Amino acid sequence: MRATMARRSVAPPPAAEPPAAGRGVPITLDGVSKRFAMRRQRSVDAVSGLSLSVAAGELVALIGPSGCGKSTVLRMVASLEAPTEGQVLVGGRAPAELARSHRLGVAFQDNALLPWSTVRANLALPYRLAHRPVDKARIESLIELVGLGGFEDARPRQLSGGMRQRVSIARSIVLEPDVLLLDEPFGALDAVTRRRLNMELQRIWMEDPVTTVLVTHDVDEALLLADRVVVLSPRPGRVRTIKDVPFARPRTREVTRTPEFHALVDELTAELDLLSQSADHDA
């Protein structure tokens, strides 16, 4: 009873204001399908006829049942997979063009840091791959931005899982990309660390609100970070629902405790439960 009364006493969250001018380029997926060949001449349709637009400077979260094609969509935007049908454009160009010019930043659940390199050296790697002079001042500012001051010379084995993911995110934005793609960046972390790093990611993104697509299975995470939440249907993935997130930034812990926030979490969770049941029935 006390917990219920405490929740009701929290003031409603402020309504979302028009977003500050962001940076980056728009993303367009037009009638995109992706079919994977399997053994014995079988194939699996991971995504079918999916259309979605992400505005420049917008942060969109993709959620949906397991196996619905969320990561496949992200990999097509990152030029790591080519669509079987339809078209993916990033800034009006093929994703591979931006990838070749190092204008796409990507961070996955596996941080993929070089184990023998220090934090500084891992952040310098994108400069070396792009054949650009290393911007030491930029690296130092990012180390401070992600809260790793004092760990500049540490190697990944000397860092916690959360700290390694901070390095991974810093590395993904070190070249100031036009698009940032995040695939379950905190999926392997414990719940407490994940919530703390969600707040950190929000702070980092607000410093430079670039076009971002986040894949997650965590509804709270999606509502905390995104401008819009896109729900995908069971495989083959299609856009089922798009929900505007009505809360102004920064979204504090107090906002996540309000009835309005919990109502949206419940609404989206109920939809995911129904979609998962449908997927299980069709399997």
C-alpha positions in Angstrom: 0.0 0.0 0.0 2.8 2.4 0.9 4.5 1.7 -2.5 1.3 2.4 -4.3 0.7 5.7 -2.5 4.3 6.8 -3.1 4.0 6.1 -6.8 0.8 8.2 -7.0 2.5 11.1 -5.2 5.1 11.5 -8.0 4.3 14.5 -10.2 3.4 13.7 -13.8 6.4 13.8 -16.2 6.7 16.9 -18.3 5.3 16.7 -21.8 7.8 16.3 -24.6 9.0 19.5 -26.1 10.1 19.8 -29.8 13.4 18.0 -30.0 16.6 20.0 -30.2 18.1 20.2 -33.6 20.0 16.9 -34.0 22.8 15.9 -36.3 23.2 13.2 -38.9 21.3 12.0 -41.9 17.9 10.3 -42.3 17.4 6.6 -42.8 14.8 5.1 -45.1 13.8 1.4 -45.5 11.3 1.0 -48.4 9.6 -2.4 -48.8 12.6 -4.2 -47.4 12.7 -8.0 -47.3 15.6 -10.3 -46.2 15.6 -14.0 -47.0 18.4 -16.3 -45.7 19.2 -19.5 -47.5 19.3 -22.6 -45.4 20.3 -26.2 -45.9 18.5 -28.5 -48.3 17.2 -25.7 -50.5 15.2 -24.2 -47.7 15.1 -20.5 -46.9 13.9 -18.3 -44.0 12.2 -14.9 -44.4 13.6 -12.8 -41.6 12.0 -9.5 -42.7 9.3 -9.0 -45.2 8.0 -5.8 -46.8 9.3 -3.6 -44.0 9.1 0.2 -44.5 10.4 2.7 -41.9 11.8 6.2 -41.9 14.1 7.7 -39.2 14.6 11.5 -39.3 18.0 13.1 -39.0 18.8 13.5 -35.3 16.1 11.1 -34.1 16.6 8.2 -31.8 14.4 5.2 -32.7 14.2 1.9 -30.7 13.2 -1.4 -32.3 11.6 -4.0 -30.1 9.7 -7.2 -30.9 9.6 -10.9 -30.2 12.7 -13.0 -30.3 13.7 -13.7 -33.9 11.5 -11.0 -35.4 14.4 -9.5 -37.5 15.4 -6.5 -35.3 19.1 -7.2 -35.7 18.7 -8.1 -39.3 17.2 -4.6 -39.9 20.1 -3.0 -38.1 22.7 -5.1 -40.1 21.1 -4.0 -43.4 21.4 -0.3 -42.3 25.0 -1.0 -41.3 25.6 -2.5 -44.8 26.6 -5.8 -43.1 23.6 -7.5 -44.9 22.0 -6.7 -48.3 18.2 -6.8 -48.6 16.8 -9.5 -50.8 14.1 -7.0 -51.9 13.4 -3.3 -51.4 15.8 -0.5 -50.7 17.8 0.8 -47.7 19.1 4.4 -47.9 21.1 6.3 -45.4 21.3 10.0 -46.2 19.9 9.2 -49.6 22.8 6.8 -50.4 23.5 3.1 -50.1 24.7 2.2 -46.6 27.9 0.8 -47.9 28.9 4.3 -49.1 28.7 5.7 -45.6 30.4 2.7 -44.2 33.4 3.1 -46.6 33.7 6.8 -45.5 33.5 5.8 -41.8 30.3 7.7 -41.3 28.4 4.8 -39.6 29.1 4.1 -35.9 28.1 0.7 -34.6 28.2 -0.8 -31.1 27.1 -4.4 -30.5 26.4 -6.5 -27.3 29.9 -8.0 -27.8 32.1 -4.9 -27.3 34.8 -6.3 -29.7 37.6 -4.3 -28.0 41.2 -5.2 -28.8 42.2 -7.1 -25.7 45.8 -6.2 -25.9 45.1 -2.4 -26.4 44.5 0.3 -23.8 41.3 2.4 -23.7 43.2 5.1 -25.5 44.4 2.7 -28.2 41.0 1.2 -28.7 39.5 4.7 -29.2 42.3 5.5 -31.7 41.6 2.5 -33.8 38.8 4.1 -36.0 41.2 6.9 -36.9 43.8 4.4 -38.0 41.3 2.3 -40.0 40.1 5.5 -41.7 43.7 6.6 -42.4 43.1 9.8 -40.5 45.4 11.6 -38.0 44.5 10.5 -34.4 42.7 13.4 -32.7 44.1 13.0 -29.2 42.0 15.8 -27.8 38.8 14.2 -29.0 39.8 10.9 -27.5 40.5 12.5 -24.1 37.2 14.4 -24.1 35.3 11.1 -24.9 37.1 9.3 -22.1 35.8 12.0 -19.7 32.4 12.0 -21.3 31.9 8.3 -20.7 33.2 8.5 -17.2 36.5 6.6 -17.6 38.9 9.3 -16.5 41.8 7.5 -14.8 41.4 4.3 -16.9 43.0 5.6 -20.1 45.8 3.1 -19.9 43.7 0.1 -18.7 43.2 -2.9 -20.9 39.8 -4.6 -21.4 40.5 -7.4 -18.9 41.1 -4.8 -16.2 37.6 -3.2 -16.8 34.2 -4.3 -15.7 31.6 -5.3 -18.3 29.9 -1.9 -18.0 33.2 -0.1 -18.4 34.0 -2.1 -21.5 30.6 -1.2 -23.1 31.3 2.5 -22.3 34.6 2.2 -24.3 32.7 0.5 -27.1 30.1 3.3 -27.3 32.8 5.9 -27.2 34.6 4.2 -30.0 31.4 4.1 -32.1 31.1 7.9 -31.9 34.8 9.0 -31.9 34.6 9.9 -35.6 31.4 11.8 -35.2 29.4 9.5 -37.5 26.2 10.6 -39.3 24.4 7.5 -38.0 24.8 5.5 -34.7 23.6 1.9 -34.6 23.3 0.1 -31.2 22.4 -3.6 -31.1 21.6 -4.6 -27.5 24.7 -2.7 -26.2 23.8 -3.6 -22.6 22.1 -6.9 -23.1 24.8 -8.9 -21.3 24.9 -6.8 -18.2 23.1 -7.2 -14.9 19.9 -5.2 -14.4 21.4 -2.6 -12.0 24.3 -1.9 -14.2 22.1 -1.7 -17.3 19.8 0.9 -15.7 22.8 3.0 -14.7 24.3 2.8 -18.2 21.0 3.7 -19.8 21.2 7.0 -18.0 24.8 7.4 -19.1 23.9 6.7 -22.7 21.1 9.2 -22.6 23.5 11.8 -21.2 26.1 11.0 -23.9 23.5 11.1 -26.7 22.1 14.4 -25.5 25.6 15.9 -25.9 25.5 15.0 -29.6 22.0 13.9 -30.7 22.9 12.1 -33.9 20.5 9.8 -35.9 20.4 6.6 -33.9 18.7 3.2 -34.2 18.7 1.1 -31.0 17.7 -2.6 -31.0 16.6 -3.8 -27.6 14.2 -6.3 -26.0 13.9 -4.1 -22.9 10.7 -1.9 -23.0 11.9 0.4 -20.2 15.2 1.0 -22.0 13.3 1.8 -25.2 11.0 4.3 -23.5 13.8 5.9 -21.6 16.0 6.5 -24.6 13.9 6.8 -27.7 11.9 9.5 -29.5 9.8 6.7 -31.0 9.5 3.0 -30.3 8.8 0.7 -33.3 7.3 -2.7 -32.5 8.0 -5.5 -35.1 5.8 -8.5 -35.7 7.0 -12.1 -35.3 9.1 -13.4 -38.2 9.0 -12.3 -40.9 9.4 -8.9 -39.3 7.1 -6.1 -40.3 6.3 -2.8 -38.6 3.4 -3.6 -36.3 3.1 -0.4 -34.1 5.0 2.9 -33.8 4.6 4.7 -30.5 5.7 8.3 -29.9 7.4 8.7 -26.5 5.8 11.7 -24.9 8.4 12.5 -22.2 10.8 15.4 -22.3 14.5 14.9 -21.9 16.4 14.4 -19.7 14.3 11.4 -18.6 15.2 11.0 -14.9 14.6 8.1 -12.6 11.6 10.0 -11.2 10.0 10.0 -14.7 10.4 6.2 -14.9 8.5 5.9 -11.6 5.4 7.8 -12.8 2.1 6.2 -13.6 2.3 7.6 -17.2 5.6 5.8 -17.8 4.4 2.6 -16.3 1.2 2.7 -18.4 3.3 2.8 -21.6 5.5 0.0 -20.3 2.5 -2.1 -19.6 0.9 -1.3 -23.0 4.0 -2.3 -25.0 4.7 -5.3 -22.8 1.2 -6.6 -23.3 1.6 -6.2 -27.1 4.9 -8.0 -27.0 3.3 -10.8 -25.0 0.5 -11.2 -27.6 3.0 -11.2 -30.4 5.1 -13.8 -28.7 2.1 -16.0 -28.2 1.2 -15.7 -31.8 4.8 -16.6 -32.8 4.7 -19.7 -30.6 1.3 -20.7 -32.0 2.6 -20.4 -35.6 5.9 -22.2 -34.9 
